[in-house]
Amino acid sequence: MPVHPPAGAGQFDNSLVATTALAYVGRWGGQACVDANRFRSGQCREFVDCVVSLASGGKIWPVDPGGNYQVGFSSAGAVPVAPAAAVEGDIIQIGDHDDSNPLHTAIVLTNHGDGTYTVVDSNWVGEPLIKELVGVHDWTPPAAAQFWRLGAVNPNNPGWKMPKNGVTGGYNLSGYQPPDTAINPAPPAPTASTNTVNGLASGTITVRSADADPTHPAVRMQYWIDGKSAQAIDNAPGGALLPLDTTKLTDGPHVITTQAMADDGAISQLSAPVTVNVTNHQLTVAVAAPNAPLLSGTVPLGIGAAPASDLATETLTLDGVAMAQPMTTSNQLNLDTTALTAGQHQIKVAVTNREGKTVTWGPVNVTVTGAATGPRAVLPSATAGHADLVAVDATGRLLRYPWIADGTFGVPVPVANGFGDVTALVAGRFTGPAGAVQLLAVKKDGSAHLYGFDATGKAVDQGAVSGPKWNTFPRLFAGAFTKAGHDDLVGIDAAGHAQLITLSVPPAGTPATPTAANATATPTGSLPGSGTTALAGSDVMPLSGPGADHTVVPAAAIAVKPAFTAALKALPQNPTLAGAVAIEAVPGADGIDQLVSADGTGAVVTFTFTAAQGFVPVKTAPGAPAVPAVRLPAPATTPVDAAFVGSDTQILVTGADGQTWIMSLAHPDRPAQGAAFQSDIVVPNTQPAQGQHRLAQPQG
């Protein structure tokens, strides 16, 4: 009998299962269990269990304590195999328990490709005269049989040899060659997906199986439907696509999994399951809406309806008003939020078939706010250690969203009008009294103004800032990069060139700059939790308090304002900073801020500033663990940074899909948290809509 190396599931040559079994041809099957130091039984399943134990060096015992034969194999690490792909050493199991009928276990020697296999097993050859005899014979297992693989496939295996004395065999395995025991690892499990919306399926759908590692693509993809093997399809760069005719399936849920097949015959574990709900006989609608606390811009709603071939119209209703939209061919309706007021709104989607039957998804409440894509910055919160969000809404108002809890912002408070032509906001301690925060607003024409805040928390235009054409810097951020006692700006142009920008008040006697008046703001409610205490880190009062006047101070009250100057210093070009999609300033040593950047791949780099070299990457200490990557959405606007959750600095970023997230670049391993925005607009409460709604068709 061959000597087998100790191994675990998948770590020995699959053919060892077959060659180990062949050593017992013509003998009592229980002898394998005696050799394996197990029980004395030669029944078909016990024989195979003991053969597996011997072939794996005692590492694998494929027995389920609950008595389920199939689970015994799967729990031991076996992968299911389609009958057409079965090879030497695979195991055929028909029946799940001792009382199943039919019930048998055998080991594949040869797959003849027509549903028939040459197998080695116990308690088949010699029946009924000779019990528990090991033999070789041809077998056509029933359709319910399941095939399992415990080892690794090696195409260099010379293959089994028929024992000299035929199917009942004997002790002489003439012509036997030891197999090649090198291990060819199986490919990783692929990913499975469908072109359905929330899994709603009718007619013919497309199922995609894609490589988990595209650099090592599989040759074929094996599909499984409800645990039964389906087609195997040649792989392609975009994945293997299966057109699945759901009319051949019963209405209801069905589970789809896939396997990757390598050119050497190795088969991966099953993919994560994908469930589709087949509906070919009832009108059903499913809607995939962004699971976002904040919506803005154009919000896509994925629409799925079944039976798809019978659809006539799709209607999106917003706040009780039907929105005229053409019938979609891309399973998508678009919700345009740009003309909506900030706050909650109700949406629902109805689909109607050609017989005039209608079914509706919703209504559901969504929150719309201009903070998602408008220019924004952060200011110190009335709650020490945290930050409020200020942003320009679709109407050109500057709104302040007060921090009220981790990741949660309160009802927005208007602080100024006339910001419709502003393209960027940056907050910092630039030129005012010690600790006073100002707001730099860059306009479309390239000019910039500094704003302070009065005792009521309203923005007051302090004057224009001379110097560069500010709109040449698509990335503009501030921080304490020197020991000068104030914040500087860093601007990076489209070519990646960076400038260190220092703002200052011109000497006395410099001509003043006249400024146009602002419009009057609309009244608003009080800032929750602010009371009458001063803003942390600022010399002004909070936005609101008892009896406060909630209107913007007209600019005419300040007839002329001094101009500010900007001094620029070119910094050495840094490709990493130039290609970053998110940059934040974080406290460093000696009160000097560092920069933390993340590029499109999620790679995180920390920089420190030196006068001679500009921003220099901080070297990682020898032996220190690698910095994990961070998963950033493609931002729809410049990310801003502050202590939004806990006391550490994070970035707040809104993706192109309208979802707003808070995440840490300094600690990329921490999970992202969705940002929540409260609203003062009242919308009637509704029950949350389910993912799918059905309307039964009339009989007849």
NUVEXTOR-57397 format. One line per 2 residues: their letters; for each residue x, z, y of C-alpha. Coordinates in steps of 0.2 Angstrom, whole numbers. Example, Ala and Ser with C-alpha at 12.3 -4.5 7.8 and 13.67 -1.06 7.14 Angstrom:
AS> 62/39/-22  68/36/-5 .
This chain:
MP> 0/0/0  7/-4/17 .
VH> 14/9/28  5/10/45 .
PP> 11/17/61  1/32/70 .
AG> -10/24/83  -27/26/92 .
AG> -41/15/94  -35/-2/100 .
QF> -17/2/97  -15/-5/79 .
DN> -16/-22/72  -34/-26/68 .
SL> -30/-34/52  -23/-18/45 .
VA> -41/-13/42  -43/-28/30 .
TT> -26/-26/22  -28/-8/19 .
AL> -45/-11/11  -38/-25/0 .
AY> -25/-13/-8  -41/-5/-17 .
VG> -48/-21/-24  -54/-18/-42 .
RW> -52/1/-40  -64/15/-36 .
GG> -69/15/-17  -67/34/-17 .
QA> -49/33/-20  -46/28/-2 .
CV> -55/44/3  -44/54/-8 .
DA> -28/46/-1  -35/50/17 .
NR> -37/68/12  -56/66/15 .
FR> -71/69/3  -72/60/-14 .
SG> -85/47/-11  -84/28/-14 .
QC> -100/23/-5  -99/8/6 .
RE> -98/17/23  -87/31/17 .
FV> -75/19/10  -74/10/27 .
DC> -72/26/36  -57/31/25 .
VV> -49/14/26  -50/15/45 .
SL> -42/32/45  -28/26/34 .
AS> -26/10/44  -24/20/60 .
GG> -12/33/54  -26/46/53 .
KI> -30/44/72  -47/37/70 .
WP> -62/44/61  -77/34/65 .
VD> -90/46/60  -104/52/72 .
PG> -109/71/69  -127/65/72 .
GN> -126/53/57  -128/37/67 .
YQ> -117/24/59  -117/13/75 .
VG> -112/27/86  -99/32/75 .
FS> -89/16/78  -93/15/97 .
SA> -88/34/100  -72/30/91 .
GA> -67/17/104  -73/1/94 .
VP> -79/-14/105  -94/-24/99 .
VA> -90/-42/94  -102/-57/93 .
PA> -104/-63/75  -97/-80/80 .
AA> -81/-71/86  -78/-60/71 .
VE> -60/-60/64  -51/-52/50 .
GD> -52/-33/51  -69/-32/60 .
II> -82/-21/53  -100/-27/49 .
QI> -113/-13/50  -131/-16/45 .
GD> -142/-1/47  -140/15/58 .
HD> -144/30/46  -144/34/28 .
DS> -162/30/27  -161/13/35 .
NP> -166/-2/24  -156/-13/22 .
LH> -140/-2/24  -122/-9/21 .
TA> -104/-8/28  -91/-21/25 .
IV> -74/-27/32  -72/-46/38 .
LT> -59/-56/29  -64/-73/34 .
NH> -77/-80/46  -84/-96/40 .
GD> -92/-100/56  -110/-103/48 .
GT> -116/-85/47  -107/-82/31 .
YT> -91/-71/29  -79/-67/16 .
VV> -78/-48/16  -70/-33/7 .
DS> -81/-18/3  -86/-5/-9 .
NW> -102/-3/-20  -107/-21/-19 .
VG> -97/-31/-32  -101/-25/-50 .
EP> -118/-18/-45  -128/-11/-54 .
LI> -116/-9/-69  -101/-3/-60 .
KE> -104/9/-46  -93/11/-30 .
LV> -81/-3/-35  -70/-12/-21 .
GV> -71/-31/-22  -71/-47/-11 .
HD> -86/-58/-10  -95/-70/2 .
WT> -109/-62/12  -122/-68/24 .
PP> -127/-52/34  -145/-51/41 .
AA> -148/-55/60  -149/-36/64 .
AQ> -131/-33/58  -118/-27/72 .
FW> -100/-31/72  -87/-19/78 .
RL> -68/-20/82  -56/-5/82 .
GA> -39/-13/82  -30/-26/93 .
VN> -30/-45/87  -14/-53/84 .
PN> -14/-72/82  3/-71/73 .
NP> -5/-62/58  -2/-72/42 .
GW> -20/-68/36  -26/-60/20 .
KM> -23/-67/3  -36/-67/-11 .
PK> -31/-55/-25  -25/-64/-41 .
NG> -39/-59/-52  -53/-65/-40 .
VT> -67/-56/-32  -67/-40/-43 .
GG> -48/-41/-41  -36/-29/-48 .
YN> -20/-20/-43  -9/-36/-41 .
LS> -11/-43/-23  -1/-58/-27 .
GY> 5/-68/-11  2/-53/1 .
QP> 13/-54/17  14/-39/28 .
PD> 6/-42/45  14/-43/62 .
TA> 10/-26/69  14/-30/87 .
IN> 0/-25/99  -8/-38/111 .
PA> -18/-28/123  -36/-32/126 .
PP> -41/-38/144  -50/-26/155 .
AP> -69/-26/155  -76/-39/167 .
TA> -89/-37/181  -107/-43/178 .
ST> -119/-48/192  -135/-58/195 .
NT> -142/-68/209  -158/-57/209 .
VN> -164/-46/223  -164/-28/216 .
GL> -164/-35/199  -181/-44/200 .
AS> -181/-59/189  -192/-73/185 .
GT> -189/-91/179  -171/-95/177 .
IT> -158/-84/185  -139/-85/185 .
VR> -129/-71/178  -110/-71/183 .
SA> -96/-63/173  -80/-61/183 .
DA> -62/-56/179  -58/-38/184 .
DP> -40/-44/186  -41/-62/193 .
TH> -22/-64/191  -25/-63/172 .
PA> -41/-73/169  -50/-72/152 .
VR> -53/-89/143  -71/-85/139 .
MQ> -85/-73/143  -96/-66/130 .
YW> -114/-62/136  -125/-48/128 .
ID> -144/-46/131  -151/-30/126 .
GK> -137/-26/114  -138/-43/106 .
SA> -124/-56/107  -129/-71/117 .
QA> -119/-86/123  -100/-86/126 .
ID> -96/-97/141  -79/-104/146 .
NA> -72/-95/161  -69/-102/178 .
PG> -60/-97/194  -77/-91/201 .
GA> -82/-83/185  -92/-89/170 .
LL> -110/-93/175  -125/-91/162 .
PL> -141/-99/167  -153/-86/159 .
DT> -171/-92/155  -181/-76/158 .
TK> -197/-84/151  -190/-82/134 .
LT> -189/-63/137  -204/-51/138 .
DG> -209/-44/155  -200/-28/159 .
PH> -182/-21/160  -168/-30/151 .
VI> -150/-25/150  -136/-37/152 .
TT> -117/-34/148  -102/-45/146 .
QA> -85/-46/138  -69/-55/143 .
MA> -61/-64/129  -42/-68/129 .
DD> -34/-84/122  -27/-74/108 .
GA> -44/-68/103  -43/-51/110 .
IS> -60/-44/117  -62/-32/131 .
QL> -74/-17/132  -92/-21/138 .
SA> -94/-22/157  -105/-10/166 .
PV> -123/-14/162  -134/-24/174 .
TV> -153/-22/173  -165/-35/177 .
NV> -184/-33/178  -192/-48/171 .
TN> -209/-53/179  -216/-69/174 .
HQ> -234/-65/174  -237/-53/189 .
LT> -234/-56/207  -220/-44/212 .
VA> -209/-42/228  -192/-34/230 .
VA> -183/-32/246  -164/-27/248 .
AP> -163/-19/266  -147/-11/273 .
NA> -146/7/268  -139/11/285 .
PL> -142/25/298  -140/13/312 .
LS> -146/-6/313  -141/-18/327 .
GT> -140/-37/330  -147/-48/316 .
VP> -151/-38/301  -153/-48/284 .
LG> -166/-43/272  -164/-50/255 .
IG> -181/-55/248  -185/-57/229 .
AA> -202/-62/223  -208/-67/206 .
PA> -214/-78/199  -203/-87/211 .
SD> -211/-104/207  -228/-99/213 .
LA> -223/-92/230  -231/-100/246 .
TE> -227/-89/261  -216/-74/266 .
TL> -221/-63/281  -210/-50/290 .
TL> -220/-38/300  -212/-28/314 .
DG> -222/-13/321  -238/-21/316 .
VA> -234/-38/322  -231/-53/311 .
MA> -215/-62/315  -216/-80/313 .
QP> -202/-86/301  -200/-101/290 .
MT> -201/-100/271  -183/-95/266 .
TS> -173/-105/253  -159/-92/253 .
NQ> -169/-77/248  -167/-70/265 .
LN> -177/-65/281  -168/-60/297 .
LD> -174/-45/308  -168/-48/326 .
TT> -165/-31/334  -158/-37/350 .
AL> -174/-37/359  -180/-20/352 .
TA> -179/-3/361  -167/10/353 .
GQ> -176/21/341  -187/20/325 .
HQ> -197/4/321  -208/0/306 .
IK> -205/-16/295  -214/-23/280 .
VA> -213/-39/270  -227/-48/262 .
VT> -227/-62/249  -241/-73/245 .
NR> -243/-85/230  -252/-102/230 .
EG> -268/-93/223  -269/-83/239 .
KT> -264/-66/231  -253/-55/242 .
VT> -241/-41/238  -232/-30/251 .
WG> -216/-21/252  -216/-6/264 .
PV> -219/-1/277  -202/8/280 .
NV> -195/15/295  -178/9/302 .
TV> -168/15/317  -162/3/330 .
TG> -149/7/343  -137/-3/354 .
AA> -123/9/349  -119/-2/334 .
TG> -111/-17/343  -110/-13/361 .
PR> -94/-7/369  -91/11/366 .
AV> -80/26/368  -79/45/365 .
LP> -80/59/377  -78/78/374 .
SA> -94/86/367  -103/102/373 .
TA> -98/108/356  -80/112/357 .
GH> -69/103/345  -81/88/343 .
AD> -85/72/353  -100/63/359 .
LV> -102/44/358  -105/33/374 .
AV> -110/15/372  -118/1/381 .
DA> -135/-4/374  -143/-21/374 .
TG> -151/-19/392  -134/-14/400 .
RL> -137/5/400  -123/16/397 .
LR> -129/29/385  -122/46/379 .
YP> -125/51/361  -122/70/359 .
WI> -114/77/344  -126/89/336 .
AD> -119/91/318  -106/83/307 .
GT> -109/64/307  -125/66/317 .
FG> -129/61/335  -144/67/345 .
VP> -156/58/356  -146/46/368 .
VP> -145/51/386  -143/37/400 .
VA> -128/40/411  -127/24/421 .
NG> -135/7/423  -127/-10/426 .
FG> -115/-11/412  -121/-27/405 .
DV> -105/-37/409  -94/-23/401 .
TA> -84/-29/386  -74/-14/382 .
LV> -73/5/385  -59/17/384 .
AG> -59/36/387  -44/46/392 .
RF> -36/58/404  -28/45/416 .
TG> -28/50/434  -40/64/437 .
PA> -38/83/438  -29/91/423 .
GA> -41/89/408  -54/78/416 .
VQ> -59/64/406  -62/47/414 .
LL> -69/31/407  -61/14/409 .
AV> -73/-1/409  -67/-18/406 .
KK> -78/-32/412  -81/-50/407 .
DG> -71/-57/422  -56/-47/417 .
SA> -58/-33/430  -58/-15/426 .
HL> -66/1/434  -63/19/432 .
YG> -78/31/430  -79/50/432 .
FD> -94/61/429  -103/71/442 .
AT> -110/89/439  -126/82/430 .
GK> -115/72/418  -119/55/426 .
AV> -106/42/427  -99/39/445 .
DQ> -88/23/449  -71/29/455 .
GA> -64/12/459  -57/-4/453 .
VS> -40/-4/443  -28/-17/449 .
GP> -15/-25/438  -17/-35/422 .
KW> -31/-47/418  -39/-34/407 .
NT> -49/-45/395  -33/-52/388 .
FP> -32/-37/378  -44/-38/363 .
RL> -37/-21/357  -36/-7/370 .
FA> -33/11/366  -27/27/374 .
GA> -17/42/370  -4/55/375 .
FT> 12/44/370  24/53/382 .
KA> 26/70/390  20/64/407 .
GH> 5/75/405  -8/61/405 .
DD> -14/48/394  -7/30/394 .
LV> -16/14/388  -9/2/375 .
GI> -16/-16/376  -12/-28/362 .
DA> -16/-47/366  -22/-60/354 .
AG> -4/-65/350  0/-47/345 .
HA> 11/-43/360  9/-25/366 .
QL> 10/-17/383  11/1/388 .
IT> -1/4/403  0/18/415 .
LS> -13/21/428  -10/30/445 .
VP> -18/33/461  -10/23/476 .
PA> -1/32/490  -11/38/505 .
GT> -16/25/517  -19/11/504 .
PA> -35/1/509  -50/7/500 .
TP> -61/-5/490  -80/-6/493 .
TA> -91/-6/478  -109/-12/476 .
AN> -123/1/472  -129/5/455 .
AT> -147/4/449  -158/19/446 .
AT> -158/25/428  -174/30/418 .
PT> -178/48/416  -174/56/399 .
GS> -175/72/390  -162/86/389 .
LP> -146/86/379  -149/97/363 .
GS> -137/112/362  -129/109/379 .
GT> -137/123/389  -127/125/406 .
TA> -109/127/399  -96/115/405 .
LA> -90/101/394  -75/105/383 .
GS> -59/98/390  -68/92/406 .
DV> -70/99/424  -88/93/425 .
MP> -105/101/419  -114/94/403 .
LS> -126/80/404  -141/90/406 .
GP> -149/108/407  -164/116/413 .
GA> -171/107/428  -158/94/429 .
DH> -161/78/438  -159/64/425 .
TV> -156/49/436  -140/40/439 .
VP> -132/44/456  -133/28/466 .
AA> -116/21/470  -121/19/488 .
AI> -119/38/489  -100/34/488 .
AV> -98/20/500  -80/16/497 .
KP> -68/21/483  -49/21/481 .
AF> -41/7/470  -30/12/455 .
TA> -14/3/450  -8/-1/433 .
AL> 10/-2/428  14/-12/413 .
KA> 29/-10/401  31/-23/387 .
LP> 34/-16/370  43/-23/356 .
QN> 31/-34/345  26/-25/329 .
PT> 17/-37/316  9/-22/308 .
LA> 0/-16/324  -3/-34/329 .
GA> -13/-37/312  -22/-20/312 .
VA> -41/-20/312  -42/-1/316 .
IE> -30/9/326  -32/28/331 .
AV> -22/40/341  -20/57/332 .
PG> -11/73/337  8/73/333 .
AD> 22/85/335  26/92/353 .
GI> 9/87/360  13/68/358 .
DQ> 1/57/349  4/46/335 .
LV> -4/30/330  -12/27/313 .
SA> -17/9/309  -26/0/295 .
DG> -26/-18/291  -38/-29/283 .
TG> -32/-24/265  -34/-6/269 .
AV> -15/-2/270  -12/13/282 .
VT> 3/15/292  8/29/305 .
FT> 18/26/320  27/37/333 .
FT> 32/31/350  49/30/357 .
AA> 54/23/375  67/11/368 .
QG> 58/5/352  40/6/356 .
FV> 29/11/341  40/14/326 .
PV> 33/17/308  35/35/302 .
KT> 46/34/286  39/42/271 .
AP> 49/56/264  58/53/247 .
GA> 47/56/233  31/58/243 .
PA> 16/50/235  11/33/242 .
VP> -3/33/255  -19/27/247 .
AV> -28/12/255  -44/14/265 .
RL> -59/3/262  -64/-3/280 .
PA> -79/-14/283  -76/-29/294 .
PA> -79/-21/311  -92/-28/322 .
TT> -84/-19/337  -69/-9/341 .
PV> -68/7/330  -67/23/340 .
DA> -59/39/335  -63/58/337 .
AF> -68/73/327  -85/68/321 .
VG> -84/78/305  -75/94/304 .
SD> -60/97/315  -49/82/309 .
TQ> -49/65/319  -59/51/310 .
IL> -64/34/315  -82/28/318 .
VT> -84/10/313  -99/-2/312 .
GA> -98/-16/300  -105/-34/303 .
DG> -120/-28/292  -125/-15/305 .
QT> -120/0/294  -110/13/304 .
WI> -97/24/294  -86/38/298 .
MS> -69/38/289  -52/45/290 .
LA> -36/35/291  -25/50/290 .
HP> -34/55/274  -40/38/266 .
DR> -44/47/250  -58/56/258 .
PA> -75/47/255  -83/39/270 .
QG> -99/46/278  -113/37/286 .
AA> -117/41/304  -135/47/308 .
FQ> -143/44/325  -159/53/331 .
SD> -172/45/342  -185/51/354 .
IV> -197/36/350  -211/42/339 .
VP> -216/31/324  -230/37/312 .
NT> -223/44/296  -224/32/280 .
QP> -221/35/262  -204/27/257 .
AQ> -207/10/249  -201/7/231 .
GQ> -189/-7/228  -203/-17/219 .
HR> -221/-18/221  -233/-27/208 .
LA> -250/-34/210  -259/-37/194 .
QP> -267/-55/192  -285/-56/188 .
QG> -289/-60/170  -295/-78/165 .
